[in-house]
Amino acid sequence: MNQYYVVLRTKERDELLDVVDALSLEEAMAIAKTRYEEQMEVRDGLFVFKVNGPLTFNEQNRFIRSGGGEMKILIRF
């Protein structure tokens, strides 16, 4: 089991919504989509990626990833 960050990006800022346990990135995205898609506004983005270290935010309240790896993104239109 791996842990994945779920980050919501709005026009104003990024927000850590959850850390989910899943066997794969695809499973983590499915969990995040089920839990959070309804609360997303138009043009919001949902970022899901494996926990590789602490999640930090810059002065514009945007997340900074530590390490590389794959990421899944869901954008609501």
BELPE-V169620 format. One record per residue. N is the residue number from 1. RES is the residue in three letters. PSI is psi in whole degrees, -180 to 180 (* if undefined). BURIAL is b if it has 9 or more other C-alpha atoms within 8 Angstrom, else e. D_LAST is the distance of its C-alpha to the last C-alpha in Angstrom with 2 decimals. Layout:
N_RES_PSI_BURIAL_D_LAST, N_RES_PSI_BURIAL_D_LAST
This chain:
1_MET_135_e_31.70, 2_ASN_162_b_29.53, 3_GLN_142_b_27.55, 4_TYR_136_b_23.95, 5_TYR_145_b_22.20, 6_VAL_114_b_18.83, 7_VAL_130_b_17.40, 8_LEU_127_b_14.51, 9_ARG_121_b_13.48, 10_THR_179_b_12.67, 11_LYS_-35_e_13.47, 12_GLU_-35_e_17.04, 13_ARG_171_b_17.93, 14_ASP_149_b_17.75, 15_GLU_129_e_19.18, 16_LEU_117_e_20.89, 17_LEU_-36_e_19.94, 18_ASP_162_e_22.20, 19_VAL_116_e_24.48, 20_VAL_148_b_24.46, 21_ASP_128_b_27.27, 22_ALA_162_b_26.48, 23_LEU_-22_e_28.33, 24_SER_167_e_25.64, 25_LEU_-38_b_22.37, 26_GLU_-42_e_20.79, 27_GLU_-41_b_22.30, 28_ALA_-41_b_21.18, 29_MET_-41_b_17.49, 30_ALA_-41_e_18.01, 31_ILE_-48_b_19.70, 32_ALA_-43_b_17.12, 33_LYS_-44_b_14.26, 34_THR_-42_e_16.66, 35_ARG_-35_e_17.70, 36_TYR_-9_e_14.71, 37_GLU_-37_e_11.35, 38_GLU_-33_e_12.34, 39_GLN_-4_e_12.99, 40_MET_141_b_9.78, 41_GLU_170_e_8.30, 42_VAL_134_e_5.10, 43_ARG_5_b_5.61, 44_ASP_152_b_8.14, 45_GLY_145_b_9.60, 46_LEU_119_b_12.12, 47_PHE_131_b_15.14, 48_VAL_126_b_17.94, 49_PHE_156_b_21.26, 50_LYS_140_b_24.93, 51_VAL_115_b_27.11, 52_ASN_3_e_29.49, 53_GLY_-175_e_30.75, 54_PRO_145_e_29.96, 55_LEU_125_e_26.54, 56_THR_163_e_27.06, 57_PHE_145_b_25.14, 58_ASN_-175_e_26.07, 59_GLU_-17_e_26.99, 60_GLN_12_e_23.43, 61_ASN_37_b_22.42, 62_ARG_141_b_20.61, 63_PHE_152_b_21.74, 64_ILE_120_e_24.37, 65_ARG_138_e_24.84, 66_SER_116_e_28.44, 67_GLY_171_e_29.12, 68_GLY_-152_e_27.21, 69_GLY_176_e_25.83, 70_GLU_156_e_22.72, 71_MET_143_b_19.32, 72_LYS_141_b_16.27, 73_ILE_134_e_12.79, 74_LEU_123_e_9.67, 75_ILE_131_b_6.44, 76_ARG_126_b_3.80, 77_PHE_*_e_0.00
